[in-house]
Amino acid sequence: MLRSGELCVCQITAVLELAPSTVSAHLKELKQAGLTIERKDGRWVVVGLSEDPTILGWLEASLSSLNDDPQLASDARLIEELRKLPVEDLCRLGYEAAKAKTCTSDEKQRSTQ
């Protein structure tokens, strides 16, 4: 997921459909292993891949065999969709409600034009 850029923890949680505590535990392990970095963006925690060239090379080599995996393709499409939603809505409301709110806002905007 992070190969396409940083993601908020709530975006990762939406893709994995796991409890936030479970996702946080896994992210903690990845950070301790030096594979990921995180930063605060206001109230949100944003996770990205390590900037270490050795680690990035290892990750790319390890994941290259999965490039044709249908689950990864499906996740990539979902991530594109999640990146279009306001993170605050996604974190507070969840994926479906944030998506519905954004669609409703888009429809209202089009009707006033």
C-alpha positions in Angstrom: 0.0 0.0 0.0 2.7 2.4 0.9 4.6 2.0 -2.4 2.2 4.6 -3.8 2.9 7.1 -1.0 2.1 7.9 2.6 -1.2 6.9 4.1 -3.0 7.8 7.3 -3.5 4.9 9.7 -7.3 5.2 9.1 -6.7 4.7 5.3 -4.7 1.6 6.0 -7.3 0.3 8.4 -10.0 0.8 5.8 -8.1 -1.2 3.2 -7.3 -4.1 5.6 -10.8 -4.1 7.3 -9.2 -4.8 10.6 -9.5 -3.2 14.0 -7.5 0.0 14.4 -5.6 -1.6 17.4 -4.6 -4.6 15.2 -3.4 -2.3 12.4 -1.5 -0.2 14.9 0.2 -3.3 16.4 1.3 -4.4 12.9 2.5 -0.9 12.0 4.5 -0.8 15.2 6.3 -4.0 14.2 7.1 -2.6 10.7 8.4 0.6 12.3 10.6 -1.4 14.8 12.0 -3.4 11.9 12.9 -0.1 10.1 10.6 -0.7 7.2 8.3 2.3 7.8 8.4 5.7 9.2 5.6 7.8 10.7 4.8 11.4 11.3 2.0 13.4 12.9 -0.1 15.5 10.7 -2.4 17.4 13.1 -4.4 14.7 14.9 -3.5 12.0 12.3 -0.6 9.6 12.1 0.8 9.3 8.6 2.9 6.2 7.7 5.3 5.9 4.8 8.1 3.6 3.7 11.5 4.0 5.1 13.7 6.4 3.2 16.8 4.0 3.6 17.8 3.0 0.0 18.9 -0.4 1.2 15.5 -1.1 2.8 13.6 0.3 -0.2 15.7 -2.0 -2.6 15.0 -5.0 -0.4 11.3 -4.2 -0.2 11.0 -3.7 -4.0 12.8 -7.0 -4.6 10.7 -8.8 -2.1 7.4 -7.4 -3.4 8.1 -7.6 -7.2 6.8 -11.2 -7.4 3.4 -9.9 -6.2 2.9 -7.3 -9.0 0.2 -9.4 -10.7 -1.6 -10.3 -7.5 -5.3 -9.5 -7.9 -5.7 -8.6 -4.2 -2.9 -6.0 -4.5 -4.6 -4.6 -7.6 -7.9 -4.4 -5.8 -6.2 -2.7 -2.8 -4.5 -0.2 -5.1 -7.9 0.8 -6.6 -9.4 1.2 -3.1 -6.4 3.3 -2.0 -6.9 5.6 -5.0 -10.5 6.1 -3.8 -9.5 6.6 -0.2 -7.0 9.3 -1.2 -9.9 11.3 -2.7 -11.8 11.3 0.6 -11.1 13.8 3.4 -9.0 12.0 6.0 -10.9 13.6 8.8 -14.2 12.2 7.5 -12.7 8.8 6.9 -11.2 8.6 10.4 -14.3 9.9 12.1 -17.1 8.3 10.0 -15.5 5.2 8.4 -15.2 4.4 4.7 -18.8 4.0 3.6 -20.1 7.1 5.5 -17.1 9.3 4.3 -17.7 8.1 0.7 -21.4 8.9 0.9 -20.8 12.3 2.4 -18.3 13.1 -0.3 -20.7 11.9 -3.0 -23.5 14.0 -1.5 -21.2 17.1 -1.4 -20.2 16.6 -5.0 -23.8 16.3 -6.1 -24.8 19.4 -4.2 -21.9 21.3 -5.8 -22.9 20.2 -9.3 -26.5 21.1 -8.8 -25.6 24.7 -7.8 -23.4 25.2 -10.9 
